[in-house]
Every structure is written in structure tokens, then in C-alpha cells.
Amino acid sequence: MARLVLLRHGESTANRDNIYTGWSDVPLTSAGITEAQQAGKRLAALDFDFTAVHTSLLQRAIMTANIVMEQLDILAVPLNKTWRLNERHYGALRGQNKDATRQEYGAEQVALWRRSYTTVPPKLAQPDYDRRYTRYGYRFEPLAESLAMALTRVVPYWLDHIGPALINGHDQLVVAHGSTIRALIKYLEAVSDSGINGVEVANGEPIVYDLDAKLRIKNKTIIHKQ
């Protein structure tokens, strides 16, 4: 039996300022660094044997992964970075204050953009240019994404990398973002399209799954902050 740990990054500057972030690259706050350190210490108190860590191409997740790995004394373990674990793209909302958008568009519409499974936020007029993604070709970056669209890109990485390692009995740690972790939770727990709306993932609180050889969930534990 292997164990999977899902961890949302520590508080970022955008979390602190209540701003939509998506694929924008923002750092951790000092509080976020502390959250990552504490999450690592809580995991270190348990009996894990991680053979790989998986994260996104965004620094808030990468920084969290590095801090947690240091606390676990597993810096020699492979750290796999992939765009497939990036936060979902918030399109034209990116950089805007969430409270301000509620005032402009209404709380109900904002709730749909933030928590609905299929609703796509307002799109960018054209894709951004970011050298991290140039290898994938022009127009690779999305204009905006729903959670369903994020799930579509996350699942292939799960099937190719995380799932096979777990089947072989190797503990895996995934350090990602609120939406991509919600997408994985939906996939793993077969949460309904409407049910996923109510699923929240806190910064810096590891979610631990005990899985059998067929990746069926035997137990789930959330290690809350103290």
C-alpha cells in the first residue's frame, strides 16, 4: 500500500492581497514560508518514503516543495516540474482583486467563476508570452480555463507519472495549487460536477491518502495547521 500527499502551496502575495493569480508567477509571503516549513515538519513526524515530488512551473509551488523537501531531508529525491500542475488560468480576471470583482459583477457570478466546474472566466484577448512555455509552441498558454479544463490537463500526468509510481508501492508528494488539487480530488474521489463546488483546499495543509494496489482510497486524512 502506498500513500499520496497533496499539498497546496503556502500563502502567496496574491493570496495575501486577495487577487486572482492563475498562471501569474508570484512568490510566497513570509507567512507562506512558515506554512511550508510547518507542513514539512508535520509530514516529517509521519512515516513516509517519498520517491518523487511533483510540482508546477510556478514559483509559489516550487518554493513550497523545496522547503518541504528540506524539512523531510529528501532534497536528493527527484523534483518533477510540469505545466500540467499549474493553477488553472483565470484569464482576464488575473491580477484583479476578488472583492472588487464581486462589486462589479455580483457575488453569484464570481462564485461561478471561482467554484463552478464548467464555468470559464472572462478570456484574455490574446495569449501571454512566457519563455517557460515557448517549447510548446505559440498560443500554448490558455486564454482562460474552467476547472474541467484544468482536470483535462492534470489527468494525463497522473496516469503517466503519479499513478504508476503509487501502483508500484512508492509514496508520492504533489505540491500544487488550489484548483489543480481540487481537480485531483474530484478525479480520485469521484466527486460529482456539482459537489466539487463545495470542496475547499487550504494553504499548507497536507491531504494524505492511503491507497491500495488498485489506487482505491482506504483512508484520507487532512493534517490541519496547529
Helices and strands as residue ranges (DSSP letters): E 2-8, H 13-17, H 30-44, E 50-55, H 59-72, E 79-81, G 83-85, G 91-93, H 98-105, H 107-115, G 131-136, H 147-157, I 158-162, H 163-167, E 171-176, H 178-189, G 195-198, E 207-211, E 217-222
